[in-house]
């Protein structure tokens, strides 16, 4: 019975992932990348805690910023804690 519940939960989660609609794709195609800059946050000891890229997009006259590209987080001793690749729009 436990296995059956786990399978049902996993399937229901997997089926609820949203898909891009045509309207969303139309809006995304109208976005223009206007700025991209490195964003680094440091610990008190001066070592990097977070390195990422902040990308700014423009749609009509509105500007939207989001993190994209490579993102790295570090422990206080400088070792990499987490490395991920974020999807660009």
GROMACS elastic network, one bead per residue, 0.5 to 0.9 nm:
[ bonds ]
;  ai    aj funct       b0    kb
    1     4     6  0.50923   500
    1     5     6  0.63795   500
    1     6     6  0.87466   500
    2     5     6  0.52004   500
    2     6     6  0.62479   500
    2     7     6  0.86706   500
    3     6     6  0.51060   500
    3     7     6  0.61746   500
    3     8     6  0.86238   500
    4     7     6  0.51842   500
    4     8     6  0.62184   500
    4     9     6  0.86700   500
    5     8     6  0.50603   500
    5     9     6  0.60962   500
    5    10     6  0.85525   500
    6     9     6  0.51354   500
    6    10     6  0.61309   500
    6    11     6  0.85324   500
    7    10     6  0.51473   500
    7    11     6  0.60408   500
    7    12     6  0.85018   500
    8    11     6  0.51498   500
    8    12     6  0.60333   500
    8    13     6  0.85303   500
    9    12     6  0.51924   500
    9    13     6  0.61473   500
    9    14     6  0.85438   500
   10    13     6  0.51639   500
   10    14     6  0.60684   500
   10    15     6  0.86061   500
   11    14     6  0.50109   500
   11    15     6  0.60973   500
   11    16     6  0.86678   500
   12    15     6  0.51764   500
   12    16     6  0.62962   500
   13    16     6  0.53187   500
   13    17     6  0.70080   500
   14    17     6  0.59472   500
   15    18     6  0.82245   500
   18    21     6  0.88762   500
   20    23     6  0.81971   500
   20    24     6  0.62228   500
   20    25     6  0.66522   500
   21    24     6  0.52477   500
   21    25     6  0.63470   500
   21    26     6  0.86645   500
   22    25     6  0.51006   500
   22    26     6  0.61681   500
   22    27     6  0.87576   500
   23    26     6  0.50028   500
   23    27     6  0.63154   500
   23    28     6  0.86625   500
   24    27     6  0.50948   500
   24    28     6  0.61093   500
   24    29     6  0.85466   500
   25    28     6  0.50566   500
   25    29     6  0.60945   500
   25    30     6  0.87758   500
   26    29     6  0.52226   500
   26    30     6  0.66454   500
   27    30     6  0.52713   500
   27    31     6  0.68323   500
   27    59     6  0.83216   500
   28    31     6  0.53206   500
   28    32     6  0.87562   500
   28    59     6  0.88302   500
   28    89     6  0.70305   500
   29    32     6  0.81339   500
   29    89     6  0.89301   500
   30    58     6  0.85422   500
   30    59     6  0.64959   500
   30    60     6  0.84081   500
   31    57     6  0.60448   500
   31    58     6  0.56427   500
   31    59     6  0.50898   500
   31    60     6  0.82961   500
   31    89     6  0.84257   500
   32    56     6  0.85148   500
   32    57     6  0.53203   500
   32    58     6  0.51876   500
   32    59     6  0.66581   500
   33    36     6  0.77738   500
   33    55     6  0.72485   500
   33    56     6  0.59939   500
   33    58     6  0.64044   500
   34    55     6  0.78790   500
   34    56     6  0.57682   500
   34    57     6  0.54917   500
   34    58     6  0.64971   500
   34    63     6  0.87102   500
   35    54     6  0.82017   500
   35    55     6  0.57907   500
   35    56     6  0.50228   500
   35    57     6  0.70740   500
   35    65     6  0.89563   500
   36    53     6  0.66982   500
   36    54     6  0.57258   500
   36    56     6  0.61778   500
   36    57     6  0.89416   500
   37    52     6  0.85953   500
   37    53     6  0.56149   500
   37    54     6  0.54544   500
   37    55     6  0.65445   500
   37    56     6  0.87178   500
   38    51     6  0.72353   500
   38    52     6  0.59121   500
   38    54     6  0.62194   500
   38    55     6  0.87516   500
   39    50     6  0.77995   500
   39    51     6  0.58189   500
   39    52     6  0.51872   500
   39    53     6  0.55164   500
   39    54     6  0.62478   500
   40    48     6  0.68243   500
   40    49     6  0.74744   500
   40    50     6  0.55263   500
   40    52     6  0.64667   500
   40    53     6  0.84621   500
   41    47     6  0.87213   500
   41    48     6  0.60161   500
   41    49     6  0.55623   500
   41    50     6  0.51081   500
   41    51     6  0.66807   500
   42    45     6  0.77062   500
   42    46     6  0.56263   500
   42    47     6  0.54901   500
   42    50     6  0.68813   500
   42    51     6  0.88842   500
   43    46     6  0.54182   500
   43    47     6  0.55560   500
   43    48     6  0.61289   500
   43    49     6  0.57034   500
   43    50     6  0.89491   500
   43    76     6  0.68370   500
   44    47     6  0.75272   500
   45    48     6  0.88251   500
   45    76     6  0.79133   500
   46    49     6  0.88796   500
   47    74     6  0.85557   500
   47    75     6  0.89615   500
   47    76     6  0.69093   500
   47    77     6  0.77106   500
   47    78     6  0.63896   500
   48    51     6  0.71052   500
   48    73     6  0.79453   500
   48    74     6  0.66350   500
   48    75     6  0.85071   500
   48    76     6  0.79502   500
   48    78     6  0.70701   500
   49    72     6  0.82373   500
   49    73     6  0.55905   500
   49    75     6  0.67177   500
   49    76     6  0.70275   500
   49    78     6  0.79607   500
   50    71     6  0.75005   500
   50    72     6  0.58933   500
   50    74     6  0.64324   500
   51    70     6  0.81822   500
   51    71     6  0.57861   500
   51    72     6  0.52516   500
   51    73     6  0.64613   500
   51    74     6  0.86112   500
   52    67     6  0.68592   500
   52    68     6  0.73749   500
   52    69     6  0.72921   500
   52    70     6  0.61596   500
   52    72     6  0.65371   500
   52    73     6  0.86521   500
   53    66     6  0.84439   500
   53    67     6  0.56318   500
   53    68     6  0.56991   500
   53    69     6  0.62611   500
   53    70     6  0.70594   500
   53    71     6  0.72280   500
   54    65     6  0.66043   500
   54    66     6  0.57105   500
   54    68     6  0.63375   500
   54    69     6  0.86346   500
   55    64     6  0.83271   500
   55    65     6  0.55461   500
   55    66     6  0.54974   500
   55    67     6  0.59430   500
   55    68     6  0.63962   500
   55    69     6  0.89230   500
   55    88     6  0.86004   500
   56    63     6  0.66260   500
   56    64     6  0.55217   500
   56    66     6  0.64949   500
   56    67     6  0.86837   500
   57    62     6  0.83785   500
   57    63     6  0.56103   500
   57    64     6  0.51836   500
   57    65     6  0.62028   500
   57    66     6  0.82700   500
   58    61     6  0.66160   500
   58    62     6  0.56542   500
   58    64     6  0.62735   500
   58    65     6  0.88167   500
   59    62     6  0.53867   500
   59    63     6  0.64456   500
   59    64     6  0.79775   500
   60    63     6  0.83358   500
   66    88     6  0.88795   500
   67    70     6  0.89871   500
   67    71     6  0.84000   500
   67    86     6  0.73149   500
   67    87     6  0.87261   500
   67    88     6  0.81938   500
   68    71     6  0.77180   500
   68    85     6  0.75677   500
   68    87     6  0.58425   500
   68    88     6  0.52255   500
   68    89     6  0.81153   500
   69    84     6  0.83121   500
   69    85     6  0.54389   500
   69    87     6  0.62777   500
   69    88     6  0.64080   500
   70    83     6  0.75011   500
   70    84     6  0.60041   500
   70    86     6  0.62111   500
   70    87     6  0.89409   500
   71    82     6  0.81309   500
   71    83     6  0.58660   500
   71    84     6  0.52659   500
   71    85     6  0.60454   500
   71    86     6  0.70966   500
   72    80     6  0.70787   500
   72    81     6  0.76175   500
   72    82     6  0.57774   500
   72    84     6  0.64785   500
   72    85     6  0.87239   500
   73    79     6  0.87591   500
   73    80     6  0.60905   500
   73    81     6  0.54561   500
   73    82     6  0.51064   500
   73    83     6  0.64720   500
   73    84     6  0.88781   500
   74    77     6  0.78000   500
   74    78     6  0.57010   500
   74    79     6  0.55558   500
   74    82     6  0.68165   500
   74    83     6  0.88362   500
   75    78     6  0.54174   500
   75    79     6  0.54462   500
   75    80     6  0.62592   500
   75    81     6  0.56801   500
   75    82     6  0.89969   500
   76    79     6  0.74962   500
   78    81     6  0.87297   500
   80    83     6  0.72198   500
